[in-house]
Every structure is written in structure tokens, then in C-alpha cells.
Amino acid sequence: TIEPHSPWQNKAEGQIRIVKGRALRRAARRRVPKRLWDYGLVYEAQIYSRTAGTDGRTGMERLTGDTPDISDWIDFEFYSGTGS
């Protein structure tokens, strides 16, 4: 069991912090409206899960056994800022 309100005891908290930080930086850089923040978080999580870790394998590869193609995620940036 873990102690309540102790984020350092859950290994996932560190990864969540990384994804959240990336999403916030991208949102600030691209001037994403706050109402779209959760979509940006999903976008960053999808990229992060398809990026190789310290063992040279991606999270998706560990789960499915297939090497993912990240080109679709890199070709198009989240929130172009066009339109009204």
C-alpha cells in the first residue's frame, strides 16, 4: 500500500509530470486555447508512448510487440491556430 497524498511513491506520477510539462509548453508556444488543453495532453501522451525509452523500445512496442510508426504524429503539429 502507498501513503495517501504521496506522489513520489507512484512510478507513473513522474511520467505524467513529463507529459503534462510537454503539453503545457506546447500549448504556450502554439497559443492553444484553454478549452483544448486536454486534447493537447492526449497528443503529447500519444507521442511519448511512441518514443523509445532507455531500453531502446517504445511503450507501444512493449505492449503490442510491433514497432510503431511515429511519422503521422510528427508530420502534423497539434493546433495550427488557423480559423476563428
N, C-alpha and C positions, 0 to 999 in steps of 0.2 A: 504494500500500500504506500501511497505517497502522502506527504503532508499537505493539507489544504493551502491554497494560495502560494505554492512553491513552484514557479515555472521552471526553475533550474533542475528539477527532478524529472521532468518530462523531456525526452530527447527530441520530440517533434517541435517543441517550442523554439528551439534555435533555428530550425529550417523555416518555420512560419515567420520568424523575425526577419530572415533574409528575404523571403518572397515579399513580405509586406514593405520592407525598405525599398526594394527594387520597384514595386508598384507605385509607391509614393514619389520616388524620384522621377519615374517616367511620367506620372501624372503632372508633376510640376513642370517638367521640361516641355511637355506637349500641351499644357494648359487644358487638361481634361476637366470637364465639369464634375462637381462632387457627386452628382446623381449617377455617374457612370463609373465611380470608383471600384465597385465590386466586379465589374467586367474586366477592369484592368488587373485586378488581383487574380482572377481566373486566368487571364492571358499570361501573366508572369509565372503562375504556378505550372501552366502547360509547358512553357519554355524551360523552366527549371527542371521539370521531371524528364525532359528530353535532352538534358545537358549531362555530360559524363561527370561522374563523381571521382573520388580519389582512387578508386579501383579501375577506372577506365571504362566503366559500364554505366549506362543511364538507368534511372529509376524504372522507366518503361521496359527497358531490356531485362532488368532483373525480374519484373513481374511477368512479362509475356514471353521472353526468350528471343524476341525479334528486335533488330536494331531499328529504331525509329528514324524517320526522315524529318528533319527539322526545317527543311527549306521552305515549306509552306508557312511556317510561323515567322521566319526571318524575312521573307520576301515582302510581307505586308506589315506595316507598323500599326500598333494599336492607336486608334483615334487620330484621324487625319486633320480634324479641326475645320473641315470644309462644311459648307451648308449653314443653315440658320437654326 
